[in-house]
Amino acid sequence: MLPLTLTIPKPILPVCNVPFLVLQLQHLQRHGINDVILCLQYLPDSVTAVVNAAAKKMGIRVEYALETVPLGTAGAIKNAEGFFDDAPLMVCNGDVLTDVNLTEMIRVHQERNAQLSIAVTPVADPSAYGLILSDADGRIQQFLEKPGREEISAHHLHEFFINAGTYIINRELFAEIPTGRPVSIERETFPFLLRQGYRLNAFKEKAYWLDMGTPRNYLQAHEDMLTGKVGEGAVIARRGATKPSPSFSETILCGENTQVMNPAGLKGFVSIGNDVQIGEETVIEDSVILDGTTIGKHVKITHSIVGRHCRILDFTTLEAGVLGDNTIDS
């Protein structure tokens, strides 16, 4: 997502004009979770400013565990241990868009007396991910990290389930995570816990799931939100939105104080932030434009992401591009 993430940490990149972390907080709150710990390392002040404002409106409590150096996916959680109580901990990745049913996941975790539950999602090709094998009762039998074709075929599977980045971890398991060094929860902690005989459960639900870590997937997240494929996605996307004309497509989103001189030029799915100016005869298709950007006349933008406070000059063409904040493009 560079150069965009040079100034905007990935977890607070807007999705349909809402910082992604705020969408995650809303998802947690819908399932009764109102106490949140955020593990932060990169540009933490940017994150806390956004989250503090949202938490105040939502009436939730947020604590921050700061890392001076990156500690990995398990090391970051261990670093936050001082904030935990004795209840199981729900863990969510900061770049995964999902509408997994957390209430049901908690119920199954308790019903099966699991010490760790991992939400898993089906994929067509697991070779780029961590494949999780479990029995009919959901008990995890094996982790296969980025398996090759022969290794996949040897297990004679009809469906391939991978780690979906949402976990429930019982408090006692944190004693098994080393302190003061980087630790990967996927490559080190989970396999270790399995070898130690802990009850690890795979929560299988065909919920929406998308890793937003690439420009293509970030754009896909917008399309899926605007078309209602993500739980309450369409409702969230339309809340507070404006339309430049009555005939505006339902897959076009505009923020406040935004002026579009050629509404007919917005095609496919388009998300436009607040205080954006778009000139005459400009065409924007399947793209995201963030706050405060000015786009000139006769511009064509397709499959692109434009950062905050950019200037796109007249007669510019941008295709499959990513512009960081304050860019001038011609």
N, C-alpha and C positions, 0 to 999 in steps of 0.2 A: 504493500500500500504506500510505499515511498513514492514521491516526497511528501505526501499528505500527512503521514504520521510523524514527520519531523516536528510538527507543532501541535498535532491533535493525537493524544494517545488513542490507540485502537478501540479500547472499551468505551470511549465517549464519542466516537464518530457518530454523527446523526444517522438514524434510519427513519426515513419519512419525517425528518425535522425533529425527531426526538433522540437525544443522546442514548446510545445503545444501553448503557448501564441503567438508565432510567426505565427503559423497557423491561430489563431484567428485574429491577426492584418491583415494578408493577406486577410482573409474573409471580414473584415470590409472595407479594402481599395478597394476591388473589387466592393463594393456597395457605393463608394464615401465618406466613412467616414475616415478622415485623422487626426482628433483631438481626442485623447484618454486620459482618466483618469484611472489610475490603483489604486485600493484600496488594500493596502498591510499591512500585519501584521506579517506573519511568514517568517523568513529569507529574509527580503526585499532586502538586498544587492545582494543576488544571483539572484533575479528577475530583478532588475534594470540593472545589468551588461549585462544580456542577451537581455533585451528589448531595452536598449540604443543603442546597436550595431545594432540590427535589424531596429530600427526606423531611424537611420542615413542612412542606405542603402535604405530604402523604401521611405524616404522623408516625414515622418509623424511626428506629434508633440505629445509627451507623457508627461503628468504630473502625479505626484505620491501623493496620499493621504495616509499618514501613520497612523496606529492605534497603540497606546501604549498598549492597551488591545483589545481583540476581541469585536467588536460592533454588530455582527450579520449582516444579509444580507441587512437590511434596514439601520441600524446604520452606516455601512461602507459607504453607498452612501451619507447619511446625512453628514458624516464627510468630504466628498469631495465637499460639496456644494459651497465652496469658488471658485472652478474652473469652475463652470457652467456659461453659458450665458443664454439668454432667450429662446434658441431653445430647442425642446424636446430632451430628453436624451435616447440613446440606451444603454441598460444594458445587459451584457452577463455574464453568470456564467463561472468561470475559470476552470471548469472540465467537461464541456459538449461539445462534438464534434457534430457539426451540420452543414448542408449546407442550412439552412433556407434562403429563398429569402428575404433579408433585404430590398431591393428596393421595392418589392411588399408590404411588411409589412408596410413600411413608407407610401406608397400610400393609403393603406386601412385605416390606422390610421387617415390620413388627410381627406379622403373621408367620413368617418363615424363620424367626429368631436369627436373622442375619446380623453379622457384625459389620459388614460392608455391603452396600448395594451399588451397582453400577448400571445406569441406564444405557441400554444398547440400542442401536438402530441398524436396520438392514441396508446393505449396499450391494450393488451388482458385482463390484470388483474390490475385494478387501486388501489387495496387494500393497496399497499405499497407506494402509492403516494398521491398527492392532486388532487382529481377529480374536474374538472371545468365544470359547467353546463351553457350553453348559449342558446339564442333563435336563430331563423332562420337568424336574422340580425347580429349575432355575439355578441350581448350584453350579458355580463355575468350576470347570475341570482343568482348563488350560488357557494360557495366553500365548498367542502367536504374533510376534511383532513383525509387520510387513512381510507376510509369508510369500514365498514363491509359488508359481503355478503347480509344481509337483507336490509341494507340501499341502496346498489347498485341496488338490485332487485326492490325496491320500485319506482325507477325512470323510469323503463321500457326503458332503453337505448339500442340502437343497436350498438353504438360505445362509447368508453370511452376515453375522452380527458383529458390529464394531463398537468400541467405546464411544459413547455420545457426549461425554464431558460433563455429566451430572452424576453426583455420588451422594450417598448417605454413609457417614463414617461414625461408628460408635467411639465414644470418648477414649476407651481403654487402648485403642489401636495406635494412638499417637505416641505411646511409649516406644513403639517399634520404629519410629522415624528418627534418624540421626539428627543431631543439633549442630548448627554452625557451619554447614557446608551445603552445596547444591545437591538436591535429591529429586529425581524424576519419579513421580507417582506412578506413571504408566510402565516405565522400564525397570524400576527398582522396587518400589513399595508394594505394588499389587502382586507381582510374582513372589516376593518374599512372604507376604501374608498368606498366600496360597500354600506355600511350602510349609509354613508353620501350622497349618491345619485350621485356620480361622474359617468361619462360614462366610463365603463370598457369594453374593446373589446377583444374577443378571436380571434386570428388570426390562422385559421385552414389551415394548409398546410402539406401534408404528406411528409415532408422533412426527410432526415436522422437525427437521434437523438440517442445519446448514452451518458449516464453518466459514465465517465471513473474512478469512484472512487474505483473500486475493481480490483484485479489482473486479474480476468476473463474478465472484460470489457475492461481493458487496452489492453490485448491481442486481444480481439475482434476488437478494434479500428484499430490495425495494420492489421489484416486480411481484414477488410473492406476497409482500405485505399489502400492496395496492390491489391485488386481485383476491385478497382474503384467504390465501392458502395457509396463513399462520394464525391459528386460533382466532383471536379477536383482531387480527391484523388490519382488516379493512376499516373496522371501527376506529382503531387508534390512528390510522393514517388520515382518516377524514376529519377527525376531531380538530376543530379550529382551523380547518383548511378553507381557502377561498378559491373561487373560480373566476378566471378572467372573462368568461362569457357563459351564458346559460347552456350553450351546447357543448360545454367542456366535457371531455371524456372522464369517466370515473377513475381512470388510471393515471390521471394527472393531478399532482398535488402542488399547491402554491402556499407559501408562508405569508405572513403579514407584511403589509407595505411593499408588496412586490407588484411591479408593473410589466405586463407583457403586451407589446405593441402588435404582435401577430399571433393571437391564440391558435389559429389554424396551423401554425408551424410547430406546435407541440404534438408529438406523435408517439405512439406506443406507451410505455410507462416513463413518466418524467416526474422527478421530485425536485422542487425549487424551494430554496430557503427563504428567509425573511430579508426584506430590504434589497431585493434583487431587481435590476433594471434590464429588460431585454428589448432590443431595438427592432425596427421594422424589417420585414422580409427575412427574419432569422428563423431557422429550422433547428429544433432540438428533438432528438429521438433517443429513447431508451438510455437516459442519462440522469445524473444527479448534479445539481448546482447548489452549492452551499451559500450561507448567508453573506450578504453585502457585496455580491459580485455584480459587475456591470458588463453586459454583453452588447456589442454594437450591432450595426445593420448588416444584413446579408451574410450572416454568420451561419455555418453549418456545424453542429455538434452531434456526434452519434457515438453510442456505447462508451461514454466518457464520464469522468468524475472531475468536477471543477471545485477547487477549494474556496475558502472564505476570502472575500475582498480581492478577488482577481479582476483583471480587466482584459476582456477579449475584444480586440479591435475589429473594425469593419472588415468584411470580406475574408474573415479567417475561417479555416476548416480544421476541425479537431475530431479525429476518429480514433477510438479505443485509447484515449489518452487519460493520464492522471496528472492534474495540476495541483501543486501545493498551494498553501495560502499565499496571498499577495503576489501572485504571478501575473505578469503582463504578457499576453500571447498575441502574436500577429502573424 
